[in-house]
Amino acid sequence: MSEYLRAVVRGWWIIVACALAGLLGAVAFTASIQPMYQSTVRFFVVAPPVNGQSALQSDELSRGRIVSYAALVKSDQFVSRLVSDTGLGVTGPEAESSISASADKDTLLLTVEVTMPDAGKAFATATAIARNFGSAVHELEESRVPTTAQTVLTVVSGPTEPGSQVSPRESLNYGLGLLVGAALGIGIAVTRRVLDRTLITPEQIEEAGGVRVLARIPAGRNAKALNRILRSPDDALVTEAARRLRTNIDFLPEAAGLRSLTVTSATYAEGKTSVALLLAKAWAENGHTVLLVEADLRRPRLAQELGLAKPTGLSNVLSGQVAADKAVQESGIPGLQVMAAGTVPPRPTALLGGGPVRTMLAELAPKFSRIVVDATPLQPMSDAALLAAVTDGAIVVVRHQHVTAEILAASLANLRAVNSTLLGVAATFLPNRLAESHRQGSFPRLSGRFRRRIRPQEPTRKAAAQNPARDRVPATRSHRG
């Protein structure tokens, strides 16, 4: 039920759109209906007792006849008399369709309603019925049983003056249109959630890919803008998630001796470049000399967003135009340097495959303790798999509610096919209920003493060097195990 409620909240725009559509439909439907006005006349039916008949028997006779009178008021004989004798200016079928009658045996009341698009004609027709129906019943009874006492039909109310239109009922139609539209919107929102096959929680990601989740990075403005990542405060939730990613990678058994790392994703727009920059920044803050290499030669964005000066980069190095150390630029953060993508080549896969990348990494390895490679997505290109094969490890960025289990499994299979060391995944753009901030319970209004108990603090570089185990915080339950 909580997931359905979240689906309704996330799909609020669908509900609003459907409600407005229902309201517009109700307005159009109401406008297409001809306005109708109604006049009502009510008779009290009494059959006087005759000789040898008790009042109770007379009352039962009235109850039996009143239903027949309700049908008689719409009979062809009475309608023809009504039209010919009163000169209403309406046809017989029109008058017959406009008249409705109901009989109440308990109260002996006969109610006749006349509904027409013309208020004057409705009132005139009801008046004619009140004036002629009693005599028509008397004549019918006399012709059938002359000796029987005549039933008395007394007008007790009406005919009423037609006031506001009785049809269409605008407020009712508008309300029903809104309710039906909103219900349809809720149904669509819940159905989208039920049919949604994308991965939502980190647990679903672990189960679908068979890998550990190394970090849960929350959604926020610092998770999208690369220039804000460099300027983000040390206690930002996104930065804390990046430190957790760094810590978990450092203490993985399969990451022992790691010097180069490929950061990729299954598809585009999952935040891989942001994660690569966050991870490089976190390593630089921990005392490493880090090089961030933009290897996404198809959609480069690092140089433009960070405002790097040199137009040359990785593609120029691999093509032999410039030396590797000449393409490295300062990022503005101590210990972190950047190599942009450079000129976009016509065939990126051919440039990234083979020995040039391996040679470049070997040349830069003595100068940097960590090299983070921001690669292209795994689907449908093979660039990232080629880069993961020549680096010491790879992590895959998975965006919340963005890819399906099948796409993630196919992407991870590409890495395993080239014998890459897959370290794990980083879940990005998570809502607060799934992110690290929620799991750690970081409440900014609590006092510093309680915040220190709830959220682990970042150790200093000196303390981390003396006791590295203090900096280790497992990411998931499977990792703890």
C-alpha atoms as one frame of an Amber mdcrd trajectory, in Angstrom:
protein
   0.000   0.000   0.000   2.852   2.394   0.728   4.255   1.798  -2.764   0.840
   2.534  -4.263   0.644   5.761  -2.261   4.096   6.763  -3.499   2.955   5.979
  -7.043  -0.027   8.276  -6.552   2.219  11.033  -5.208   4.716  10.632  -8.043
   1.894  10.590 -10.591   0.089  13.649  -9.234   0.367  15.368 -12.613  -1.437
  12.425 -14.255  -4.241  12.671 -11.706  -4.558  16.432 -12.195  -4.547  16.074
 -15.992  -7.187  13.337 -15.916  -9.331  15.320 -13.466  -9.187  18.370 -15.742
  -9.984  16.186 -18.751 -12.966  14.735 -16.890 -14.140  18.228 -15.990 -13.825
  19.405 -19.601 -15.712  16.316 -20.750 -18.476  17.045 -18.251 -18.662  20.653
 -19.472 -18.921  19.500 -23.090 -21.527  16.883 -22.204 -23.577  19.368 -20.202
 -23.455  21.919 -23.018 -24.744  19.328 -25.490 -27.873  18.599 -23.446 -30.948
  20.730 -24.030 -32.119  22.525 -20.848 -35.380  21.140 -19.460 -37.935  22.698
 -17.082 -40.442  20.901 -14.918 -43.902  21.618 -13.498 -45.521  19.282 -10.966
 -49.143  18.688  -9.957 -50.198  16.342  -7.174 -53.645  14.674  -6.720 -55.200
  13.085  -3.652 -57.238  10.044  -4.724 -60.385   9.116  -2.724 -63.114   6.581
  -3.578 -66.256   7.434  -1.532 -67.913   4.422   0.174 -71.167   3.077  -1.318
 -74.044   1.225   0.307 -72.880  -1.976   1.970 -69.198  -0.954   1.787 -67.047
   0.033   4.759 -64.558   2.904   4.785 -61.701   0.384   4.869 -62.993  -1.321
   1.725 -63.294   2.046   0.025 -59.740   2.891   0.997 -58.471  -0.416  -0.444
 -60.364   0.331  -3.642 -58.564   3.647  -3.925 -55.210   1.927  -3.420 -55.966
  -0.480  -6.217 -57.087   2.212  -8.645 -54.306   4.750  -8.070 -51.746   2.693
 -10.024 -54.144   2.581 -12.987 -54.550   6.354 -12.848 -50.754   6.783 -13.060
 -50.814   4.857 -16.337 -53.975   6.566 -17.545 -52.446  10.051 -17.472 -50.035
   8.947 -20.267 -52.654   7.074 -22.306 -53.254   8.040 -25.929 -56.898   8.830
 -25.204 -56.173  11.354 -22.464 -53.183  12.888 -24.259 -55.273  13.376 -27.426
 -57.991  15.058 -25.377 -55.416  17.170 -23.635 -53.908  18.393 -26.898 -57.206
  19.004 -28.708 -59.178  20.556 -25.861 -56.575  22.905 -24.423 -54.729  24.169
 -27.499 -51.269  23.888 -25.961 -49.488  24.049 -29.274 -47.707  20.713 -28.682
 -48.052  17.454 -30.544 -49.369  14.259 -29.018 -46.013  12.426 -28.969 -44.336
  15.505 -27.523 -46.897  15.770 -24.735 -46.821  12.039 -24.018 -43.017  11.925
 -23.756 -42.996  14.938 -21.439 -45.481  13.490 -18.906 -44.458  11.126 -16.099
 -46.625   9.928 -13.199 -45.989   8.035  -9.962 -48.502   6.630  -7.474 -48.008
   6.167  -3.732 -50.411   3.561  -2.352 -49.629   4.450   1.262 -50.493   8.137
   1.007 -52.947   7.857  -1.959 -51.056  10.649  -3.699 -50.707  10.708  -7.480
 -47.839  12.903  -8.685 -47.709  14.048 -12.294 -44.594  15.787 -13.669 -44.346
  17.616 -16.971 -40.810  18.182 -18.295 -40.264  20.319 -21.393 -37.567  22.583
 -22.857 -40.087  25.467 -22.739 -40.979  26.491 -19.180 -44.240  28.130 -20.296
 -45.444  25.042 -22.137 -44.547  22.824 -19.198 -46.607  24.971 -16.834 -49.547
  25.180 -19.266 -49.540  21.407 -19.784 -49.488  20.749 -16.031 -52.327  23.217
 -15.560 -54.367  21.457 -18.240 -53.761  18.101 -16.563 -54.889  19.464 -13.194
 -58.043  20.831 -14.800 -59.006  17.870 -17.023 -57.669  14.663 -15.514 -60.350
  14.343 -12.822 -63.211  14.693 -15.297 -61.537  12.249 -17.679 -61.368   9.630
 -14.917 -65.024  10.218 -14.042 -66.139   9.761 -17.638 -64.130   6.556 -17.938
 -65.614   5.073 -14.774 -69.161   6.039 -15.728 -68.840   4.403 -19.097 -67.532
   1.213 -17.468 -69.741   0.853 -14.323 -72.393   3.597 -14.133 -73.633   2.620
 -10.674 -70.179   2.782  -9.055 -69.367   5.835  -6.974 -67.012   8.164  -8.768
 -63.443   8.475  -7.553 -62.536  11.973  -6.458 -59.146  13.362  -7.588 -58.394
  16.486  -5.612 -55.467  18.707  -6.541 -53.482  19.168  -3.349 -50.432  20.971
  -4.807 -49.396  22.566  -8.059 -49.083  23.044 -10.774 -45.744  24.505  -9.744
 -44.077  27.320 -11.611 -40.956  26.037 -13.415 -37.963  27.678 -11.778 -34.380
  26.748 -12.577 -33.744  24.023 -15.098 -33.919  20.468 -13.818 -31.732  19.062
 -16.566 -28.836  19.078 -17.072 -27.691  19.308 -13.448 -24.495  21.234 -14.000
 -22.948  21.014 -10.529 -23.602  17.272 -10.342 -22.151  16.680 -13.811 -19.058
  18.752 -13.063 -18.480  16.974  -9.765 -18.887  13.555 -11.367 -16.518  14.570
 -14.165 -13.854  15.571 -11.661 -14.286  12.406  -9.603 -14.264  10.077 -12.606
 -11.216  11.848 -14.066  -9.334  11.737 -10.757 -10.195   8.054 -10.289  -8.958
   7.340 -13.804  -5.724   9.236 -13.059  -5.168   7.271  -9.843  -5.758   4.052
 -11.753  -3.226   5.062 -14.411  -0.632   6.064 -11.798  -1.005   2.800  -9.877
  -1.004   0.758 -13.095   2.224   2.439 -14.211   3.784   1.460 -10.889   2.542
  -2.134 -11.162   3.788  -2.458 -14.748   7.059  -0.649 -14.030   9.883  -3.136
 -14.479  12.716  -0.738 -13.732  14.954  -1.250 -10.720  13.862   0.915  -7.802
  15.580  -0.163  -4.609  19.266  -1.041  -4.061  18.140  -4.512  -3.002  16.517
  -5.026  -6.401  19.739  -3.897  -8.076  21.792  -6.395  -6.071  19.382  -9.213
  -6.867  19.180  -8.396 -10.590  22.921  -7.977 -11.143  24.325 -10.346  -8.586
  26.707  -7.619  -7.372  27.020  -5.516  -4.240  25.841  -1.927  -3.978  28.872
   0.076  -2.905  27.078   3.380  -2.286  23.624   4.929  -2.276  23.912   8.410
  -3.733  20.852  10.597  -3.106  19.170  12.810  -5.640  20.126  16.466  -5.384
  21.397  19.426  -7.303  25.008  18.502  -6.531  24.459  15.118  -8.170  23.905
  16.703 -11.599  26.038  19.821 -11.987  29.710  18.945 -12.209  30.911  22.417
 -11.266  28.789  22.238  -8.099  30.356  18.903  -7.210  33.755  20.595  -6.988
  32.351  23.399  -4.817  30.034  21.273  -2.677  30.592  21.550   1.094  32.328
  18.735   2.909  29.181  17.723   4.798  26.900  17.537   1.737  24.950  14.279
   1.533  26.219  13.603  -1.979  29.806  14.090  -0.860  29.281  11.781   2.110
  27.927   9.116  -0.241  31.021   9.519  -2.432  33.259   9.022   0.608  31.389
   5.853   1.415  31.955   4.664  -2.162  35.665   5.431  -1.851  35.948   3.655
   1.487  34.169   0.525   0.326  36.307   0.271  -2.815  39.522   0.697  -0.813
  38.676  -2.225   1.450  37.413  -4.685  -1.148  39.677  -7.779  -1.333  39.520
  -7.773  -5.133  40.583  -4.096  -5.183  43.929  -4.740  -3.526  46.615  -2.889
  -5.472  44.021  -0.976  -7.502  45.518   1.949  -9.403  43.029   2.504 -12.256
  39.248   2.239 -12.238  36.607   2.453 -14.988  33.293   4.114 -14.120  30.481
   3.249 -16.529  26.712   2.705 -16.606  24.179   0.614 -18.458  22.664   3.532
 -20.404  23.021   7.292 -20.645  21.729   9.805 -18.069  22.476   7.629 -15.040
  25.044   9.952 -13.476  28.275   8.101 -14.279  30.301  11.272 -14.962  29.120
  12.784 -11.681  30.028   9.606  -9.800  33.459   9.517 -11.447  34.115  13.116
 -10.420  32.787  12.554  -6.903  34.958   9.471  -6.452  38.055  11.221  -7.814
  37.449  14.153  -5.492  36.973  11.834  -2.500  40.262  10.052  -3.223  42.053
  13.398  -3.616  40.690  14.547  -0.249  42.080  11.346   1.298  45.613  12.163
   0.215  45.824  10.417  -3.161  47.097  11.978  -6.365  44.189  11.391  -8.714
  43.743  11.736 -12.474  40.204  11.835 -13.891  40.199  10.763 -17.556  37.146
  11.593 -19.660  36.948   8.590 -21.981  33.395   9.254 -23.183  34.412  10.413
 -26.645  30.837  10.391 -27.931  29.188  12.862 -25.567  31.961  14.735 -23.721
  30.863  17.325 -21.172  33.614  17.440 -18.555  35.783  20.151 -20.143  32.880
  22.507 -20.823  31.232  22.216 -17.417  34.476  22.440 -15.468  35.767  25.296
 -17.616  39.028  23.609 -18.587  41.369  25.734 -20.686  43.053  23.225 -22.988
  41.046  21.873 -25.939  43.300  18.832 -26.224  42.616  15.621 -24.348  42.409
  11.841 -24.515  41.647  11.547 -28.220  44.678  13.707 -29.065  46.899  11.580
 -26.827  45.707   8.273 -28.310  46.138   9.561 -31.859  49.711  10.587 -31.076
  49.183  14.339 -31.458  50.307  15.287 -27.927  52.030  13.592 -25.028  49.902
  12.297 -22.155  51.344  14.691 -19.544  50.650  17.665 -21.851  46.900  16.897
 -21.887  46.556  16.886 -18.100  44.977  19.981 -16.510  44.417  21.224 -12.969
  40.893  20.944 -11.573  41.191  23.462  -8.759  41.146  20.743  -6.069  44.495
  19.782  -4.515  45.527  16.344  -5.680  42.980  16.101  -8.500  43.897  16.588
 -12.154  41.760  16.081 -15.237  42.302  14.855 -18.788  39.353  15.907 -20.961
  38.051  14.006 -23.972  39.669  16.305 -26.490  38.621  16.420 -30.130  35.685
  14.114 -30.875  37.017  11.396 -33.230  34.988   9.851 -36.076  35.559   6.296
 -34.762  35.842   6.303 -30.952  35.780   2.513 -30.564  38.759   2.021 -32.871
  40.676   4.689 -30.975  39.953   3.213 -27.538  40.695  -0.380 -28.481  44.133
  -1.945 -28.590  47.415  -0.886 -27.058  47.362   2.958 -27.014  45.129   3.125
 -23.924  47.173   0.507 -22.079  50.380   2.352 -22.978  48.978   5.678 -21.796
  47.860   4.206 -18.460  51.259   2.621 -17.928  52.925   5.954 -18.651  50.711
   7.839 -16.192  50.656   5.196 -13.443  53.898   6.341 -11.733  52.606   9.903
 -11.478  49.170   9.136  -9.970  48.060   6.753  -7.258  44.513   6.637  -8.641
  43.304   6.974 -12.246  39.529   7.204 -12.665  38.294   6.622 -16.223  34.857
   8.028 -17.085  33.727   5.630 -19.849  30.714   5.506 -22.156  27.633   3.471
 -21.216  27.755  -0.270 -21.813  24.629  -0.270 -23.982  24.857  -0.347 -26.929
  28.541   0.620 -27.363  31.551  -1.527 -26.513  33.861   1.355 -25.535  33.387
   0.857 -21.801  34.092  -2.877 -21.984  37.371  -2.177 -23.815  38.425   0.323
 -21.145  37.358  -1.953 -18.279  39.549  -4.694 -19.729  42.730  -2.571 -19.429
  42.024  -1.034 -15.999  42.290  -2.706 -12.598  38.559  -2.670 -11.934  35.182
  -1.278 -12.891  32.048  -0.048 -11.180  28.650   0.385 -12.829  26.368   3.323
 -12.034  22.665   2.433 -11.861  20.081   5.182 -11.671  16.967   4.801  -9.554
  13.962   3.701 -11.634  15.814   4.016 -14.944  16.893   0.585 -16.210  15.328
  -2.859 -16.129  16.861  -6.001 -14.705  17.395  -7.370 -18.218  19.362  -4.306
 -19.359  21.521  -4.333 -16.238  22.219  -8.058 -16.567  23.196  -7.641 -20.222
  25.493  -4.741 -19.355  27.257  -6.644 -16.591  27.639  -9.613 -18.916  29.611
  -7.362 -21.284  32.089  -6.616 -18.499  32.406 -10.248 -17.488  32.959 -11.217
 -21.126  36.220  -9.206 -21.212  37.349 -10.592 -17.819  37.030  -7.200 -16.148
  37.158  -7.022 -12.364  33.652  -5.876 -11.511  33.804  -4.317  -8.055  30.129
  -3.415  -7.677  27.538  -0.791  -8.512  26.700   2.695  -7.270  22.993   3.483
  -7.020  22.264   7.115  -7.958  19.394   9.615  -7.793  17.825   7.761  -4.889
  14.999   9.348  -2.889  15.736  10.119   0.746  14.022   6.965   1.994  16.536
   4.814   0.080  19.684   6.959   0.269  22.532   6.908   2.763  21.179   9.955
   4.567  18.027   8.069   5.489  19.826   4.887   6.471  22.256   6.781   8.691
  19.587   9.043  10.181  21.342  12.369   9.637  19.102  14.863  11.410  20.630
  18.354  11.140  18.609  19.779  14.021  20.101  17.437  16.614  22.981  18.554
  18.716  26.512  17.810  17.640  26.936  15.133  20.329  23.973  13.125  18.944
  24.930  13.734  15.309  28.324  12.191  16.000  26.590   9.088  17.300  24.260
   8.842  14.311  26.497   9.788  11.380  30.102   8.596  11.244  32.578  11.405
  10.829  35.304  11.486   8.200  38.671  10.662   9.780  41.592  12.940   9.204
  44.271  11.926   6.739  46.751  11.357   9.523  44.344   9.217  11.546  43.352
   7.264   8.459  47.001   6.583   7.650  47.694   5.377  11.201  44.544   3.236
  11.471  42.947   2.524   8.074  40.309   0.247   9.591  38.574   3.275  11.132
  37.619   4.500   7.674  35.901   1.319   6.670  32.079   1.450   6.592  30.379
  -1.455   4.806  27.852  -0.402   2.148  25.302  -3.174   2.190  24.246  -6.181
   4.170  25.824  -8.523   1.633  29.102  -6.600   1.933  29.014  -6.806   5.687
  28.521 -10.508   5.352
